[in-house]
Amino acid sequence: MNLSTSGRGDGADARRWLALCVLLAGTLLPPLDFFIVNVALPAIQSDLQATPSLAQLVVSVYAAAYAVTLILGGRLGDLYGRKRMFIAGMLGFGVASALCGCAPSPGVLVAGRLLQGISAAVMAPQSLASIHAIFPAGEKSRALGMYGATFGAASVAGQLLGGLLVSADLFGLGWRTVFLINLPIIALAIPAAVAWVRDSRSEQAARLDIVGALLLAAGLLALVVPLIEGRERGWPAWCIGVLALTPPLLLVFWRWEQRQERGSGTPLVPPAALASPGLRRSLAAAFFFYTLAPFFLVFAVYEQRGLGHDPLTAGLAVLPLGVGFLLGPLSGATLARRLGADTAAFGMGLEVVGVLAAAGLAWVDAPGWLPGPLFLIGLGQGIALPALVRLNVDQVDARWAGLAAGMVNATLQISAAVSTAVIGGLFFALSSHGAGPAAVKAAFPVALLVIAAGLALAVVLSRKTRAMP
């Protein structure tokens, strides 16, 4: 049974907020380790004498493993207890981080990153599902605002901390500190989780749908791996062939889930949970919301190849967006009281305005004015993310909170892969590797217009979605 949050005692309130601090550590680590490794990748490649394809795997294998196993991770929490799975995921993440930090070869590092991605997918959904389970309605918006701010902190801190740690070369460890820094965080968080986090799970105990988990993993791998690897490798035939397997694999998975629900089994993704039109719309809104993902890639190329800035200047240029992302969730609770379910649409509307303004400034070659639109994009993202996450989780019964948390996180990750492949592919088609600054400057606003269109569609879908009564 889900944890009751009706008590008003100061002790219970304090314990909830202490538990939130612990849960946010599990929210921080997965995106932090994605961004921090991007910055450290050149040093890793040089030190381990890794080929470019192996170096790319250090990033892509983590992203693929995380996206593919998020729904399974959320369901494990529903079935076996979110506190238990949170601690298990954090322990696995710690072991994987130690393996990465001590890796003697690129192959061992890739294996460690695979384990990191799977562990992160077990850990991360429990944070969101536990917030949904233990906080009463009046406090949930504030808690989710802090959840959103943590994502913003991870995106900013990952890029800055990665560069700082590699440059500092603490104890002569160089790039290895970007992984080893996770260990003291985990060493503090696990005992705190044991002491403060109250357990919650689905009211109906059941066994895990192993066949469904394998079928879903196969279908999502067939989608995500080609999208991640295809552009880097020039879309070889195997990428197209594997991608074509996605629809039949997912269809077989769905038929199996329907059969499980009709019989005596417990499906991994109960079709009844997806019967709500509201959940389908809110997941679609989450998918188009993350069409912003390729912005960071095309902006970095625009700054360096279009404007001629060095990597440090390009990294600092995106800081206004990070500041907005940090501040946005802090106003989320106030906006939620006034706007209700329309809070997500409002935040994404700000993003649309910011992206269109940035496209206009890039088109007229006035990059000096970009900090304003960048701040607006980050502010909108910070407001919309927690509101959109809550909108998705609120579409299902509390017993499926972990499943919904895994589904919305998986949707965001899959959207990032799809939109980066499509919009990034368009951008690079218009500004090929040998193209001059003028071609890059022309391609950048075109990519931004496509991103704005995706965000506008997300606004429309979220406006038509309402939480369950």
C-alpha positions in Angstrom: 0.0 0.0 0.0 1.2 3.5 -0.8 2.5 5.5 2.1 -0.1 7.7 3.7 0.9 11.4 3.8 -2.1 12.6 5.8 -0.1 13.3 9.0 0.7 16.9 9.8 3.3 16.4 12.5 6.5 18.3 12.3 8.4 15.0 12.5 6.6 13.5 9.5 7.1 16.7 7.5 10.8 16.9 8.3 11.2 13.2 7.4 9.5 13.8 4.0 11.8 16.7 3.1 14.9 14.8 4.3 13.8 11.9 2.2 13.4 14.2 -0.8 17.1 15.4 -0.4 18.2 11.7 -0.7 15.9 11.0 -3.6 17.2 14.0 -5.5 20.7 12.5 -5.3 19.3 9.7 -7.4 17.8 12.3 -9.8 21.0 14.2 -10.1 23.5 11.4 -10.8 22.1 10.0 -14.2 22.0 13.3 -16.2 25.2 14.5 -14.5 27.1 11.5 -15.7 25.8 12.0 -19.2 26.9 15.7 -19.4 30.2 15.3 -17.5 31.5 12.5 -19.7 30.9 14.6 -22.9 33.4 17.1 -21.7 35.9 14.5 -20.6 35.7 12.4 -23.7 38.8 13.9 -25.5 41.0 13.2 -22.5 39.6 9.7 -22.2 40.3 9.0 -25.8 43.9 10.3 -25.6 44.8 8.5 -22.4 43.3 5.1 -23.3 44.3 5.3 -27.0 40.7 4.6 -27.9 39.5 4.7 -31.5 36.8 7.3 -32.3 34.1 4.6 -32.6 35.0 3.2 -29.1 35.1 6.7 -27.7 31.6 7.3 -29.1 30.4 4.1 -27.4 31.4 5.5 -24.0 28.6 8.0 -24.5 26.1 6.1 -26.6 26.1 2.8 -24.6 25.1 4.7 -21.5 22.3 6.6 -23.2 21.0 3.4 -24.9 21.0 1.3 -21.8 19.4 4.0 -19.8 16.6 4.6 -22.3 15.9 0.9 -22.9 15.6 -0.1 -19.2 13.8 2.9 -17.7 10.3 1.3 -18.0 11.6 -1.9 -16.5 13.2 0.0 -13.6 10.0 1.9 -12.8 8.0 -1.4 -12.8 10.5 -3.1 -10.5 9.8 -0.4 -8.0 6.1 -0.8 -8.2 6.4 -4.6 -7.7 9.3 -5.0 -5.2 9.4 -1.6 -3.4 10.7 1.7 -4.5 13.0 2.2 -1.6 14.6 -1.2 -2.2 15.1 -0.6 -5.9 16.4 2.9 -5.3 19.1 1.6 -3.0 19.9 -1.4 -5.3 20.2 1.0 -8.3 22.4 3.4 -6.3 24.7 0.5 -5.2 24.9 -0.7 -8.8 25.7 2.8 -10.0 28.5 3.1 -7.4 30.1 -0.2 -8.5 29.8 0.9 -12.1 31.4 4.3 -11.4 34.3 2.6 -9.6 34.7 0.2 -12.6 34.8 3.2 -15.0 37.1 5.2 -12.8 39.6 2.3 -12.6 39.2 1.1 -16.2 42.5 0.0 -17.8 41.1 -0.2 -21.3 38.4 1.2 -23.5 36.5 -2.1 -23.4 36.3 -2.1 -19.6 35.2 1.5 -19.7 32.4 0.7 -22.1 31.3 -2.2 -19.9 31.2 0.0 -16.9 29.1 2.6 -18.8 26.7 -0.1 -19.8 26.3 -1.1 -16.1 26.0 2.6 -15.2 23.1 3.1 -17.6 21.2 0.0 -16.4 21.7 1.0 -12.7 20.7 4.6 -13.4 17.5 3.3 -15.0 16.7 1.3 -11.9 17.4 4.2 -9.6 16.0 7.2 -11.3 12.3 6.3 -11.6 12.1 5.5 -7.9 12.8 9.1 -7.1 9.9 10.4 -9.1 7.5 7.6 -8.1 8.4 8.1 -4.4 7.8 11.8 -4.6 4.4 11.0 -6.1 3.6 8.5 -3.3 4.8 10.2 -0.2 4.0 13.9 -0.7 0.4 15.2 -0.2 -1.2 17.2 -3.0 -0.4 20.5 -1.4 3.3 19.9 -1.2 3.8 17.9 -4.4 4.3 20.9 -6.7 7.0 22.3 -4.5 8.7 18.9 -4.3 8.5 18.4 -8.1 9.9 22.0 -8.5 13.0 20.9 -6.7 13.0 17.7 -8.8 13.1 19.9 -12.0 15.7 22.2 -10.5 17.9 19.2 -9.9 17.8 18.4 -13.6 18.8 22.0 -14.4 21.7 21.7 -11.9 22.9 18.5 -13.5 23.0 19.9 -17.0 25.0 23.0 -15.9 27.2 21.3 -13.3 28.0 18.4 -15.7 29.5 20.6 -18.3 31.4 22.9 -15.9 32.4 20.2 -13.4 33.7 17.9 -16.1 36.1 20.6 -17.4 37.2 21.6 -13.9 37.9 18.1 -12.8 39.9 17.1 -15.9 41.9 20.4 -15.8 42.6 20.1 -12.0 44.0 16.5 -12.4 43.3 15.7 -8.7 45.9 13.2 -7.4 47.0 12.6 -10.9 43.8 10.9 -11.8 42.8 13.1 -14.7 39.5 12.2 -16.4 38.9 9.3 -13.9 37.7 11.8 -11.3 34.6 12.4 -13.3 33.4 8.9 -12.4 35.0 8.6 -9.0 33.3 11.8 -7.7 30.1 9.7 -7.6 31.4 7.5 -4.9 31.3 9.9 -1.9 27.8 11.1 -2.9 26.6 7.4 -3.0 28.4 6.6 0.3 26.4 9.4 2.0 23.1 8.8 0.2 22.6 5.0 0.8 22.7 5.2 4.6 20.5 8.3 4.5 18.0 6.4 2.2 17.9 3.5 4.7 17.2 6.0 7.6 14.7 8.4 6.0 13.1 7.1 2.9 9.8 5.3 3.5 8.9 2.4 1.2 6.0 2.4 -1.2 4.9 -0.1 -3.9 1.8 -1.2 -5.8 -1.0 -2.6 -3.7 -1.1 -5.7 -5.8 1.9 -7.9 -5.4 2.9 -9.8 -8.6 5.8 -11.4 -10.4 7.9 -9.6 -13.0 6.9 -10.1 -16.7 10.3 -11.4 -17.8 9.2 -12.2 -21.4 7.6 -8.7 -21.7 10.8 -7.1 -20.3 13.0 -8.9 -22.9 10.6 -8.0 -25.8 10.4 -4.4 -24.8 14.2 -4.1 -24.4 14.7 -5.7 -27.9 12.2 -3.2 -29.5 13.6 -0.2 -27.8 17.2 -1.2 -28.6 16.2 -1.6 -32.2 15.0 2.0 -32.1 17.5 3.7 -30.0 20.9 2.1 -31.1 20.5 3.0 -34.8 19.4 6.5 -34.0 22.4 7.1 -31.7 25.0 5.4 -33.9 23.5 6.1 -37.4 24.6 9.7 -37.9 28.0 9.1 -36.5 28.6 6.1 -38.8 26.9 7.5 -42.0 23.8 5.4 -41.7 25.2 2.0 -42.8 22.8 -0.8 -43.9 22.8 -2.5 -40.6 21.4 0.6 -38.9 18.5 0.8 -41.4 17.9 -3.0 -41.1 17.8 -2.9 -37.2 15.6 0.2 -37.3 13.1 -1.6 -39.5 12.8 -4.3 -36.8 11.3 -1.8 -34.3 7.6 -1.9 -35.3 7.3 -5.7 -35.5 9.2 -6.2 -32.2 7.0 -3.6 -30.4 3.9 -5.1 -31.9 4.9 -8.6 -30.6 5.5 -7.0 -27.2 2.1 -5.4 -27.1 0.3 -8.6 -28.2 2.1 -10.4 -25.4 1.1 -7.7 -22.8 -2.6 -8.0 -24.0 -2.4 -11.8 -23.6 -1.0 -11.4 -20.1 -3.7 -9.0 -19.0 -6.5 -11.3 -20.4 -5.0 -14.3 -18.6 -3.6 -14.7 -15.1 -0.3 -12.9 -15.7 0.9 -9.5 -14.7 2.1 -7.5 -17.8 5.2 -5.3 -17.6 3.1 -2.4 -19.1 -0.5 -3.1 -18.4 -2.7 -2.1 -21.4 -5.2 -0.9 -18.9 -2.7 1.7 -17.7 -2.5 3.1 -21.2 -6.2 3.0 -21.8 -6.5 6.6 -20.6 -6.5 9.0 -23.5 -5.0 11.6 -21.1 -1.9 9.4 -20.6 -1.4 8.9 -24.3 -1.6 12.7 -24.9 0.7 13.6 -22.0 3.3 11.1 -23.2 3.0 12.5 -26.7 3.5 16.0 -25.2 6.6 14.7 -23.3 8.0 13.3 -26.6 7.6 16.6 -28.5 8.8 18.6 -25.4 12.2 17.0 -25.8 12.7 18.1 -29.4 14.8 20.7 -27.6 17.5 18.1 -27.0 19.4 18.7 -30.2 19.6 22.4 -29.4 22.7 21.9 -27.3 24.5 20.1 -30.1 23.6 22.6 -32.9 24.3 25.6 -30.6 27.8 24.3 -29.8 28.6 23.9 -33.5 27.1 27.3 -34.3 29.2 28.9 -31.6 32.5 27.3 -32.7 32.2 26.8 -36.5 29.8 29.6 -37.2 31.0 32.3 -34.8 34.6 31.1 -34.4 34.5 30.8 -30.6 36.8 28.4 -28.7 35.2 25.5 -26.7 35.4 27.4 -23.4 33.6 30.4 -24.8 31.0 28.2 -26.4 30.4 26.4 -23.1 30.0 29.7 -21.2 27.6 31.0 -23.9 25.0 28.4 -22.9 25.0 29.5 -19.2 22.0 31.8 -19.5 19.9 28.8 -20.4 21.3 26.9 -17.4 20.5 29.8 -15.1 17.0 30.0 -16.4 16.6 26.2 -16.0 17.7 26.5 -12.3 15.3 29.4 -11.6 12.3 28.0 -13.5 11.3 25.2 -11.1 11.5 27.6 -8.1 8.5 29.5 -9.5 6.7 26.3 -10.5 4.8 25.8 -7.3 3.3 29.4 -7.4 2.4 29.0 -11.1 0.9 25.6 -10.4 -1.5 27.1 -7.9 -2.6 29.7 -10.5 -2.5 27.8 -13.7 -3.1 24.2 -12.6 -2.7 21.7 -15.4 -1.8 24.5 -17.8 1.5 25.1 -16.1 3.4 22.8 -18.5 1.8 24.5 -21.5 2.8 27.9 -20.1 6.5 26.9 -19.7 6.7 25.3 -23.1 5.1 28.5 -24.6 8.0 30.5 -23.1 10.4 28.0 -24.8 8.7 28.5 -28.1 9.1 32.3 -27.8 12.7 32.0 -26.8 13.6 29.6 -29.6 11.9 31.7 -32.2 13.6 34.8 -30.9 17.0 33.0 -31.0 16.3 31.9 -34.6 15.5 35.5 -35.6 18.6 36.9 -34.0 20.7 34.2 -35.7 19.1 34.9 -39.0 20.0 38.6 -38.9 23.4 37.7 -37.5 23.0 39.4 -34.1 24.4 36.8 -31.7 25.2 39.4 -29.0 21.5 39.4 -28.1 21.2 35.7 -27.7 21.6 35.5 -23.8 18.0 36.9 -23.4 16.3 34.2 -25.5 18.6 31.5 -24.0 17.5 32.5 -20.5 13.8 32.4 -21.6 14.3 28.9 -23.1 15.9 27.7 -19.8 13.2 29.3 -17.7 10.4 27.7 -19.8 12.2 24.4 -19.6 12.5 24.6 -15.9 8.8 25.5 -15.4 7.5 22.9 -17.9 9.6 19.8 -17.0 8.3 19.1 -13.4 4.7 20.2 -14.4 4.8 17.8 -17.4 6.2 15.0 -15.4 3.4 15.4 -12.8 0.8 15.6 -15.5 1.9 12.2 -16.8 2.1 10.5 -13.4 -1.3 12.0 -12.4 -2.9 10.1 -15.4 -2.6 6.7 -13.7 -3.7 5.1 -10.5 -1.1 5.4 -7.7 -0.2 1.6 -7.9 1.3 2.4 -11.4 3.2 5.5 -10.3 6.6 3.8 -10.9 5.5 2.6 -14.3 4.4 6.1 -15.3 7.6 7.6 -14.0 9.6 5.1 -16.0 7.5 5.7 -19.1 7.8 9.5 -19.0 11.6 9.3 -18.5 11.9 6.7 -21.2 9.8 8.9 -23.5 12.1 11.8 -22.9 15.2 9.7 -23.6 13.8 8.2 -26.8 12.7 11.7 -27.9 16.2 12.9 -27.4 17.6 10.2 -29.6 15.0 10.6 -32.3 15.0 14.4 -32.4 18.8 14.6 -32.4 18.9 12.2 -35.3 16.3 14.1 -37.3 17.0 17.7 -36.4 20.8 17.1 -36.0 20.8 15.3 -39.4 19.0 18.3 -41.0 21.4 20.7 -39.5 24.5 18.8 -40.7 23.0 18.2 -44.1 22.8 22.0 -44.5 26.2 22.6 -43.0 28.5 19.6 -43.9 31.8 19.1 -42.2 33.7 21.2 -44.7 31.1 24.0 -44.9 32.2 27.5 -44.0 30.8 29.7 -41.2 28.1 31.2 -43.5 26.5 27.7 -44.1 26.5 27.0 -40.3 24.9 30.4 -39.6 22.2 29.7 -42.2 21.5 26.1 -40.9 21.2 27.1 -37.2 17.9 29.1 -37.5 16.4 26.4 -39.7 17.1 23.8 -37.0 15.6 26.2 -34.4 12.4 26.6 -36.4 11.9 22.8 -36.4 12.5 22.7 -32.7 10.0 25.5 -32.1 7.4 23.5 -34.2 7.9 20.4 -32.0 7.5 22.5 -28.8 4.4 24.2 -30.1 2.8 20.8 -30.7 3.7 19.8 -27.2 1.8 22.9 -25.9 -1.3 21.9 -27.8 -1.2 18.3 -26.6 -0.6 19.3 -22.9 -3.5 21.8 -23.0 -5.8 18.9 -23.9 -4.7 16.8 -21.0 -6.1 16.9 -17.5 -5.2 15.0 -14.4 -7.3 12.1 -13.1 -9.9 13.2 -10.5 
